[in-house]
Amino acid sequence: MKSTSQCSLPTACGGFKHSILMVSDFLYPNAGGVENHIYQLSQCLMSRGHKVVILTHCYGERSGVRYLTNGLKVYYAPRQPVYCQVTLPTIFGGFRLLRVILIREGITLVHAHQAFSVMGHEAILQARTMGYKVVFTDHSLFGFADASSILTNKVLKFSLADVHEVICVSHTSKENTVLRACLSPYHVWAIPNAVDASQFKPDVSKRRPGRLTIVALSRLVYRKGIDLLVVIIPEMCYRYPQVDFVIGGGGPKADLLKKMIAEEGLESRVEMVGPVPHEKARDLLVRGDIFINASLTEAFCMAIVEAAAAGLMVVSTAVGGVPEVLPDGMVVLAEPNPDSLLAALEEAVLLVHTVDPLLQHQQVHSFYNWPRIAARTEKVYEAAVSTWRDDSLMGRFCRYYQCGCWFGKICCCVAAVLHLYWKWLEAVCPRTDIEIAVSFQRPIPDTARTLSTD
């Protein structure tokens, strides 16, 4: 039995396997794991014969259409972020622009990223209204008890009720998302992040002879365990006179670290370098012998993979999906409390001389690489496209109605209004009046595609 769609969807043309629209509030020039994931995945999907376009909000003066490496097209929509690069929810406001982009670019599949992203959630709802296949990637872990988590989980349940496939960056994240959004685990995939290991080659000549440098590189916020670092840094400096710290990143907890450094008189042993662009992260990492991650929650910690690729011994809190990321020989795990982190750091101090940076770099490269992640993501796309289900308006209502006794009815009302708005847009701005955009991406020949995969 074939699925019933609300509209005649375009098929990929011009030799492309799929025409994919990536949507998220998080993209360059902002720096972070989600931004890097979207960019690297897009590049690898292009090399595998897909057309990829990205939609995000404007960043300062960066607005309109821009092109990144290899002709990767980015729409910086005229929407201003209100908090932590997240835009204000409108539900209906961005529908007209999204519809034009979907038609102009000949999109066949929409891929939204990050549970925090308002634009991602809106794109899911609007693209499903138009009958497009939708995939969602969740990069975060959430709780179930506090008010913010309850609200976010409700929104996630609404958004994911009608998507075709969901990707999580670890098995722990998969379990978390399945519980939060009440999803069938058969449509949730665990695909980790990756790292371009060639950008993190070790260089032991940058280390200080006779000193042991511990590097911390993250956003300086509560979730990253900065309060734990404030406690353990003075104690480590007291116990080990040869130990120095280098801290990279910016955020509201920077003042707390500066205060600790001044009160303990550690100006000569603790260096704060401020925000570090991703392209400069390797230059900071190779200065260290040990990398510390004190996060209180992580779905998949890219920072520890990059540090391991740069040849550093890793110490990390065993939270979320972190225990799945690196093998025992590369990481020392600890509970998210000062005593356990101190014990883990002391163990790392004893083991750091056993690390072979070049061998560890090669191992990380074999564990995590973007071409392999892109190939696994491609299978998710194929599963989404081949999913047989009732995608009519009534079929969607049935899925939304299961979101809750009252909340389900509200979801159905929102979907119904969006459907009427879409029909109105089709009438006042027919798709035949929308000019098809010229693509500067070129499909890769099958032989070259096979070589890149190998």
RABEL-V100341 format. One record per run of one state. SS is the DSSP state (a for helix, b for strand, c for the rest). FROM is the first residue (numbers start at 1). TO is the last residue. If there is no record, write none. Layout:
# RABEL-V100341
{{SS FROM TO} {SS FROM TO}}
This chain:
# RABEL-V100341
{{c 1 3} {b 4 4} {c 5 18} {b 19 23} {c 24 32} {a 33 47} {c 48 50} {b 51 57} {c 58 58} {b 59 59} {c 60 61} {b 62 62} {c 63 63} {b 64 68} {a 69 71} {b 72 77} {c 78 80} {b 81 83} {c 84 85} {b 86 87} {c 88 94} {a 95 104} {c 105 108} {b 109 113} {c 114 117} {a 118 129} {c 130 132} {b 133 138} {c 139 146} {a 147 160} {c 161 164} {b 165 168} {c 169 170} {a 171 181} {c 182 184} {a 185 187} {b 188 190} {c 191 196} {a 197 199} {c 200 203} {a 204 206} {c 207 211} {b 212 217} {c 218 221} {a 222 224} {c 225 225} {a 226 239} {c 240 242} {b 243 248} {c 249 253} {a 254 264} {c 265 269} {b 270 274} {c 275 277} {a 278 285} {c 286 289} {b 290 293} {c 294 301} {a 302 309} {c 310 312} {b 313 317} {c 318 321} {a 322 324} {c 325 330} {b 331 334} {c 335 337} {a 338 354} {c 355 356} {a 357 367} {c 368 369} {a 370 385} {c 386 389} {b 390 390} {c 391 392} {a 393 401} {c 402 406} {a 407 428} {c 429 430} {a 431 433} {c 434 445} {a 446 453} {c 454 454}}
